[in-house]
Amino acid sequence: MKEIPYAGTASLARQAARTQLVRVLLWVALVVLVVLTALAARHPRASAQPYVPPAAGGIVVLDLSASITSDTYSRIHQTLQQLVARGGRYGLVVFSSDAYEALPPGTPASALEPIVRYFAVPRKVVPGEQPSFPANPWGAGNFTSGTEISLGLDLARRIELADHAPHPAVVLISDLQDDPNDLSRLNAVAAEYKLEHIRSTAIALNAAPEDIARFKGLFGTAISIIPAGLSNPTGTVPPPHTAFPTWLVVLTAVVALLLGAVEVRSARLRWGSAETLEATA
């Protein structure tokens, strides 16, 4: 059987090229959306994020000076509980009139849990005695005395730089009540933080307004100050929960629609009579 030439072949070729281009674009868009959907499924958005991004280096700087009161201890307790519940990875520096590294950078936040108990009043006490905070390792040896915030912040800065943290960040937990003799050193440390682009968060423990104003004046945009509240009277912090995955649902719906479009646009034309097509189907 001889083939019959068709005069409109050139126009069909142009339409075939356009159809092929549309198919390729649809497949590329489908692959991109599938990848985005997979990423959205792997990284659900939690209700409570860590204080520093997971990819950043983070150091917690904890104030254990003598100016910390009983109510402030309770706020430290809840703040440390929040750090554990939010997750993430941190190093830990504790300071008073001296400072030292208690946990190295990259330590899981869960490692802070054994420290939490030192700032919680025991529920069971001896009858007739007032409840009191457990004796902590920093109360002995005169470690807990004056307040030199510059020492804690400077040690955290040097640890972050030595560890080559990609995005160095520091979380200061303090009442921000510094020794007057330390203010000049604190001013120098604040300048280093701004120069080296170290982001810091200060969780203020019953801080006085003038102390908060001084820190904002020294650090500027290099620090954000948030209060350490006691919103939960039981002292417990619920773990973060995953929010509804809106973006995942939207991406999944778009992928489904695009799959339907690919099926419609990629359907191949078959030549022949209706009887022949039914016979070959």
Secondary structure, DSSP 4 states (H G I P E B T S, - for coil): -PPPP-TTHHHHHHHHHHHHHHHHHHHHHHHHHHHHHHHHHHSPPBSS--SS-TTS-EEEEEE--TT--HHHHHHHHHHHHHHHHH--EEEEEEESSSEEEEEEEEEEGGGGHHHHGGGS--S---TTS---PPP-TTSGGG-SSS--HHHHHHHHHHHHHHTT-SS-EEEEEE-----GGGHHHHHHHHHHHHHTT-EEEEEESS--HHHHHHHHHHHGGGEEEEE-----TT---PPP-BPP-HHHHHHHHHHHHHHHHHHHHTPPP--S-HHHHHHH-
